[in-house]
């Protein structure tokens, strides 16, 4: 069987290798000058391949049951076995799985060398303008096959696996062109929006605390108005990064899709930040009173030094309306209560977010309701999808590369089986 793989990212390269190993002729179409460019940026260049914790809650989709089915059939163990066959040694860092060298180029090279050694035809700089399936015509040999138009030429294939990615990080080649290919076959595209990115906030104090990193718990709320943001939508704990315009860091990234979708729907969003998550709410008041008894001679400006970064501590006190020149010993019970509340509930109003260029992945894509558990189209036989083009994305921590691998395996093995049956 002659199989076309459109897209030379992680899912495309994995699908190509599996398809070729299954005895098929394979051609990869990649419109960038080389394959794997986005993969080089994964995990800040370290390439977090997968994670030992495959709880479905780490994935987000309109059809989590189908995602679960694919991941159960093609779990991390199969991903690791695949890469180890390519000569890649894996390192387990507390459940986060990396190439042993912790270098993304090692993953790209392992895939690239395998593609070369298997003799897979890779067409770089190849823009796929259209994909269609011939149902009838003068050429009987073309009936039931796919026609791909690229660079003023036409190619015929028995199966097509679309692995073109999403709209995120367009400079790496993910320009959303795959959505148009899918739509021409009648597929529904769930509106693509950025995900795993930073959030911007309304408050004007952020420049004074920019650059601070601190452990925090972030709770995301939404509502139909500023005053009705009471619907709790998610909680994440981790290293919060404060920027000139708002909040960032892995916990924010993992919650960003909630805020972005809500804002896109015209809803209001607020984030409530617990700046001292390791101190239980019921203990915070006694903690602060004990602390103030020990440092009563300090000024309010110095009160939270040793608990928070200095400028963040000052910001907390200013938001409580306290005079920074006052002595800590002069604070009233009400003043202390304000500080305790601010430490545990540092509220900010989310007004915006990073663009597709700043997002690690996209939410949305080809609806999973229109593909089966092998990720073959329910509308067009022989047409498969893999990777981020589908309405699936995962949290930070190797989940998106795991989906790339699992979905590529599902599509490629199914296509190979179809060729054997055929």
C-alpha positions as CSV (number, residue, x, y, z in Angstrom):
1,X,0.0,0.0,0.0
2,X,1.1,3.5,-0.8
3,X,0.6,5.8,2.3
4,X,1.0,9.6,2.5
5,X,1.8,11.3,5.7
6,X,1.1,15.0,5.6
7,X,3.2,16.8,8.2
8,X,6.8,16.0,9.4
9,X,6.4,16.8,13.1
10,X,6.5,14.2,15.9
11,X,3.3,12.4,15.0
12,X,4.0,12.5,11.3
13,X,7.5,11.0,11.7
14,X,6.3,8.3,14.1
15,X,3.5,7.4,11.8
16,X,5.9,7.3,8.8
17,X,8.3,4.9,10.6
18,X,5.6,2.5,11.7
19,X,3.9,2.6,8.3
20,X,7.2,1.8,6.5
21,X,8.1,-1.0,9.0
22,X,4.7,-2.5,8.2
23,X,5.7,-3.0,4.6
24,X,4.1,0.0,3.0
25,X,5.6,2.6,0.6
26,X,5.5,5.9,2.5
27,X,5.9,9.5,1.5
28,X,6.1,12.4,4.0
29,X,5.0,15.9,2.9
30,X,6.5,18.7,5.0
31,X,6.2,22.3,4.0
32,X,9.1,23.5,6.2
33,X,12.8,23.1,5.0
34,X,13.3,20.2,7.4
35,X,11.3,17.9,9.6
36,X,10.9,18.1,13.4
37,X,11.4,21.8,13.9
38,X,8.7,22.2,16.6
39,X,9.9,19.0,18.4
40,X,13.2,20.8,18.9
41,X,11.5,23.3,21.2
42,X,9.6,20.8,23.3
43,X,10.3,20.9,27.1
44,X,12.5,23.9,26.7
45,X,14.7,22.0,24.4
46,X,14.9,18.9,26.7
47,X,12.0,17.1,25.1
48,X,9.7,15.7,27.8
49,X,8.6,12.6,25.8
50,X,6.0,11.2,28.2
51,X,4.9,10.8,31.8
52,X,4.3,7.7,33.9
53,X,1.1,9.3,35.2
54,X,-1.5,8.8,32.4
55,X,-4.6,9.9,34.3
56,X,-7.1,11.0,31.6
57,X,-7.6,14.2,33.6
58,X,-4.3,15.4,32.2
59,X,-6.0,15.5,28.7
60,X,-8.6,17.9,27.4
61,X,-11.0,17.1,24.5
62,X,-14.6,17.1,23.5
63,X,-14.5,13.3,23.6
64,X,-12.2,12.1,26.4
65,X,-13.5,8.5,26.2
66,X,-11.9,8.2,22.7
67,X,-8.7,9.8,24.0
68,X,-8.7,7.2,26.9
69,X,-9.2,4.3,24.5
70,X,-6.3,5.4,22.3
71,X,-4.0,5.9,25.3
72,X,-4.9,2.6,26.8
73,X,-4.1,0.7,23.6
74,X,-0.9,2.7,23.0
75,X,0.4,3.7,26.5
76,X,3.8,5.2,27.5
77,X,5.4,1.7,27.6
78,X,4.8,1.3,23.8
79,X,6.2,4.8,23.2
80,X,9.3,4.1,25.2
81,X,9.8,0.8,23.4
82,X,9.4,2.5,20.0
83,X,12.1,5.1,20.8
84,X,14.4,2.6,22.4
85,X,14.2,0.6,19.2
86,X,15.5,3.8,17.5
87,X,18.5,3.8,19.8
88,X,17.2,6.4,22.3
89,X,17.8,5.8,25.9
90,X,15.1,7.2,28.3
91,X,15.6,8.9,31.6
92,X,12.9,8.9,34.3
93,X,12.9,12.1,36.4
94,X,10.2,11.6,39.0
95,X,7.7,10.3,36.4
96,X,8.7,12.8,33.7
97,X,10.3,10.9,30.8
98,X,13.1,12.5,28.8
99,X,15.8,11.4,26.4
100,X,18.8,10.4,28.5
101,X,20.8,13.3,27.1
102,X,17.9,15.7,27.9
103,X,18.3,17.1,24.5
104,X,15.4,17.4,22.0
105,X,17.8,17.1,19.0
106,X,18.5,13.5,20.1
107,X,14.8,12.7,19.6
108,X,14.6,14.5,16.2
109,X,17.8,12.8,15.0
110,X,16.6,9.3,16.1
111,X,13.5,9.8,14.1
112,X,15.2,11.4,11.2
113,X,17.9,8.7,11.0
114,X,15.3,6.0,11.1
115,X,13.3,7.6,8.3
116,X,16.6,7.8,6.2
117,X,17.6,4.2,7.0
118,X,14.1,2.9,6.1
119,X,14.2,4.7,2.7
120,X,11.1,6.8,3.4
121,X,10.6,9.5,0.8
122,X,10.5,12.9,2.5
123,X,9.4,15.9,0.5
124,X,10.4,19.1,2.3
125,X,9.3,22.5,1.2
126,X,6.1,20.8,-0.1
127,X,2.9,22.7,0.4
128,X,-0.1,20.4,0.2
129,X,-2.7,22.5,-1.6
130,X,-5.5,19.9,-1.6
131,X,-6.3,16.3,-0.9
132,X,-9.2,14.5,-2.5
133,X,-10.5,11.0,-3.0
134,X,-11.3,9.7,-6.5
135,X,-14.7,8.0,-6.4
136,X,-15.1,7.6,-10.2
137,X,-13.5,8.8,-13.3
138,X,-11.9,7.8,-16.6
139,X,-8.8,6.4,-14.9
140,X,-10.1,3.2,-13.3
141,X,-6.7,2.6,-11.5
142,X,-7.2,5.9,-9.6
143,X,-10.7,5.0,-8.2
144,X,-10.8,4.8,-4.4
145,X,-7.4,6.4,-4.1
146,X,-6.4,9.8,-2.8
147,X,-5.0,12.6,-4.9
148,X,-2.6,15.0,-3.3
149,X,-1.7,18.3,-5.0
150,X,1.6,19.8,-4.0
151,X,4.0,22.1,-5.7
152,X,2.1,21.9,-9.1
153,X,2.2,18.1,-9.1
154,X,-0.3,15.4,-8.3
155,X,0.4,12.2,-6.4
156,X,-1.8,9.1,-5.8
157,X,-2.1,7.2,-2.5
158,X,-4.1,4.4,-1.0
159,X,-4.2,6.0,2.5
160,X,-3.5,9.5,3.9
161,X,-2.6,10.3,7.5
162,X,-2.9,14.0,8.3
163,X,-0.5,15.1,11.0
164,X,-0.2,18.8,10.2
165,X,-0.5,20.1,13.8
166,X,-2.5,23.1,14.9
167,X,-2.0,26.9,14.9
168,X,0.4,27.0,17.8
169,X,4.0,28.3,17.2
170,X,3.3,29.0,13.5
171,X,7.0,29.7,12.9
172,X,7.7,26.0,13.3
173,X,5.2,25.1,10.5
174,X,2.0,24.7,12.4
175,X,-0.1,27.2,10.4
176,X,-3.5,25.5,10.6
177,X,-3.5,24.4,7.0
178,X,-4.5,20.9,8.0
179,X,-7.9,22.2,9.2
180,X,-8.7,23.2,5.6
181,X,-7.8,19.8,4.3
182,X,-10.1,18.2,6.9
183,X,-12.9,20.6,6.2
184,X,-12.9,19.7,2.5
185,X,-13.8,16.2,3.5
186,X,-16.7,17.5,5.6
187,X,-15.0,17.3,9.0
188,X,-16.1,19.6,11.8
189,X,-13.4,21.8,13.2
190,X,-13.8,22.7,16.9
191,X,-12.7,26.4,17.0
192,X,-8.9,26.4,17.6
193,X,-7.8,28.6,20.4
194,X,-4.4,29.0,22.1
195,X,-3.6,26.8,25.1
196,X,-0.7,26.3,27.5
197,X,0.3,30.0,27.5
198,X,0.5,33.0,29.8
199,X,-2.4,35.2,30.9
200,X,-2.5,39.0,31.1
201,X,-4.3,40.8,34.0
202,X,-6.0,44.1,34.5
203,X,-4.2,45.2,37.7
204,X,-1.5,47.9,37.4
205,X,0.9,46.6,40.0
206,X,2.4,43.8,37.9
207,X,5.5,45.8,36.7
208,X,6.6,46.1,40.3
209,X,6.6,42.3,40.9
210,X,7.7,41.2,37.5
211,X,10.4,38.5,37.4
212,X,9.3,36.8,40.7
213,X,8.9,33.1,40.8
214,X,7.1,31.6,43.8
215,X,5.3,28.4,44.7
216,X,1.6,29.0,44.7
217,X,-1.8,27.5,44.2
218,X,-3.9,29.1,41.5
219,X,-7.7,28.7,41.4
220,X,-9.6,29.8,38.2
221,X,-13.1,31.2,38.4
222,X,-15.4,32.4,35.7
223,X,-18.8,34.1,35.5
224,X,-21.1,36.3,33.4
225,X,-19.9,39.5,35.1
226,X,-17.0,40.8,37.1
227,X,-18.9,40.4,40.3
228,X,-20.2,36.9,39.5
229,X,-16.9,35.1,38.8
230,X,-17.8,32.3,41.3
231,X,-17.7,29.2,39.2
232,X,-14.6,27.3,40.1
233,X,-13.1,25.7,37.0
234,X,-9.7,24.4,38.0
235,X,-6.9,24.5,40.5
236,X,-3.2,24.0,39.9
237,X,-0.2,24.1,42.3
238,X,3.4,24.8,41.2
239,X,5.8,27.6,40.4
240,X,4.0,30.8,39.6
241,X,5.9,33.3,37.4
242,X,4.9,37.0,37.7
243,X,5.4,39.1,34.6
244,X,5.0,42.8,33.7
245,X,1.5,42.1,32.4
246,X,0.2,39.2,34.5
247,X,0.8,35.5,35.4
248,X,2.7,32.7,33.9
249,X,4.4,29.4,34.7
250,X,3.3,25.7,34.4
251,X,0.2,26.0,36.8
252,X,-1.0,29.0,34.8
253,X,-0.3,27.2,31.5
254,X,-2.3,24.2,32.6
255,X,-5.3,26.5,33.5
256,X,-5.0,28.9,30.6
257,X,-7.3,27.0,28.2
258,X,-10.1,27.5,30.7
259,X,-9.6,31.3,30.8
260,X,-9.0,31.6,27.1
261,X,-12.2,29.7,26.2
262,X,-14.2,31.7,28.7
263,X,-12.9,35.0,27.4
264,X,-13.6,33.9,23.8
265,X,-17.2,33.3,24.9
266,X,-17.5,36.8,26.4
267,X,-17.3,35.6,30.0
268,X,-15.3,37.1,32.8
269,X,-12.4,35.4,34.5
270,X,-10.5,35.9,37.8
271,X,-7.6,34.0,39.3
272,X,-7.3,33.6,43.0
273,X,-3.7,32.9,44.1
274,X,-2.7,31.3,47.3
275,X,0.8,32.7,47.9
276,X,1.5,30.4,50.9
277,X,-0.1,27.0,49.8
278,X,1.9,25.1,52.4
279,X,0.3,26.9,55.3
280,X,-3.3,25.7,55.8
281,X,-6.1,28.3,55.8
282,X,-7.0,27.5,59.3
283,X,-3.4,28.0,60.5
284,X,-2.6,31.3,58.6
285,X,-3.9,33.6,61.3
286,X,-2.0,32.0,64.1
287,X,1.1,31.8,61.9
288,X,1.0,35.6,61.3
289,X,0.3,36.5,64.9
290,X,3.2,34.3,66.0
291,X,5.4,35.9,63.3
292,X,4.5,39.4,64.3
293,X,5.2,38.7,67.9
294,X,8.8,37.9,66.9
295,X,9.3,40.8,64.4
296,X,7.2,43.5,66.0
297,X,9.9,46.1,65.7
298,X,10.1,45.8,61.9
299,X,8.1,48.1,59.6
300,X,5.2,46.8,57.5
301,X,7.5,47.1,54.5
302,X,9.7,44.4,56.0
303,X,6.9,42.3,57.5
304,X,6.8,39.6,54.9
305,X,10.5,39.4,54.0
306,X,11.5,35.7,54.5
307,X,8.0,34.6,53.5
308,X,7.7,36.2,50.1
309,X,10.1,38.1,47.8
310,X,10.4,41.6,49.1
311,X,8.5,43.4,46.3
312,X,5.7,40.8,46.4
313,X,5.4,41.2,50.1
314,X,5.2,45.0,49.7
315,X,2.6,44.5,47.0
316,X,0.5,42.4,49.4
317,X,0.7,45.1,52.1
318,X,-0.2,47.9,49.7
319,X,-3.2,45.9,48.5
320,X,-4.3,45.7,52.1
321,X,-4.1,49.5,52.4
322,X,-1.4,49.5,55.0
323,X,1.2,52.2,55.6
324,X,4.6,50.7,54.8
325,X,6.2,52.9,57.4
326,X,4.2,51.6,60.3
327,X,5.6,49.3,62.9
328,X,4.3,45.7,62.7
329,X,3.5,45.9,66.4
330,X,0.9,48.6,65.7
331,X,-1.2,46.5,63.4
332,X,-4.8,45.8,64.5
333,X,-6.6,42.5,64.4
334,X,-8.4,43.8,61.3
335,X,-5.1,44.6,59.7
336,X,-3.7,41.2,60.4
337,X,-6.9,39.6,59.0
338,X,-6.5,41.6,55.8
339,X,-3.0,40.4,55.3
340,X,-3.9,36.8,56.0
341,X,-6.7,36.9,53.5
342,X,-4.5,38.5,50.9
343,X,-1.8,35.9,51.3
344,X,-4.3,33.1,50.8
345,X,-6.5,34.9,48.2
346,X,-4.5,37.2,46.1
347,X,-7.1,37.9,43.4
348,X,-6.4,39.2,39.9
349,X,-8.7,39.8,36.9
350,X,-7.7,38.0,33.7
351,X,-8.2,40.1,30.6
352,X,-6.1,38.4,27.9
353,X,-3.6,35.7,27.0
354,X,-0.7,34.8,24.8
355,X,-1.3,34.4,21.1
356,X,-0.9,31.3,19.0
357,X,2.7,32.3,18.5
358,X,3.2,32.2,22.3
359,X,1.2,29.1,23.0
360,X,2.7,25.6,23.2
361,X,-0.4,24.0,21.8
362,X,-3.9,24.7,20.6
363,X,-7.2,23.6,21.9
364,X,-9.8,22.6,19.4
365,X,-9.3,20.9,16.1
366,X,-10.9,18.0,14.2
367,X,-13.8,16.6,16.2
368,X,-13.2,13.2,17.7
369,X,-16.8,12.3,17.2
370,X,-16.0,12.0,13.5
371,X,-13.2,9.5,13.8
372,X,-13.1,6.0,15.3
373,X,-10.8,4.6,17.9
374,X,-8.2,4.0,15.2
375,X,-8.5,7.7,14.3
376,X,-9.8,6.8,10.9
377,X,-12.4,9.2,9.5
378,X,-16.0,8.1,9.8
379,X,-16.7,10.2,6.7
380,X,-14.0,9.0,4.3
381,X,-12.4,5.5,4.5
382,X,-8.6,5.5,4.3
383,X,-8.3,9.0,5.8
384,X,-6.6,9.1,9.2
385,X,-5.6,11.9,11.6
386,X,-2.9,12.0,14.3
387,X,-1.4,14.5,16.7
388,X,-2.5,18.0,17.5
389,X,-4.8,18.5,14.5
390,X,-7.4,16.6,16.5
391,X,-9.5,18.1,19.3
392,X,-7.0,16.9,22.0
393,X,-4.3,18.5,24.0
394,X,-2.6,17.6,27.3
395,X,-1.1,19.4,30.3
396,X,2.5,20.3,30.5
397,X,4.7,17.3,31.4
398,X,5.0,15.1,28.3
399,X,1.3,14.6,27.7
400,X,1.2,16.2,24.3
401,X,4.1,14.2,22.9
402,X,2.5,11.1,24.3
403,X,-0.6,11.9,22.5
404,X,1.4,12.5,19.3
405,X,2.9,9.1,19.7
406,X,-0.2,7.2,20.7
407,X,-2.3,8.8,18.0
408,X,0.4,8.2,15.3
409,X,0.5,4.5,16.4
410,X,-3.2,4.1,16.3
411,X,-3.5,5.6,12.8
412,X,-0.4,3.9,11.3
413,X,-1.2,0.4,12.6
414,X,-4.8,0.7,11.5
415,X,-3.7,1.8,8.0
416,X,-1.2,-1.1,7.9
417,X,-3.9,-3.6,8.9
418,X,-6.2,-2.2,6.2
419,X,-3.5,-2.8,3.6
420,X,-3.1,-6.4,4.7
421,X,-6.9,-7.0,4.5
422,X,-7.0,-5.2,1.2
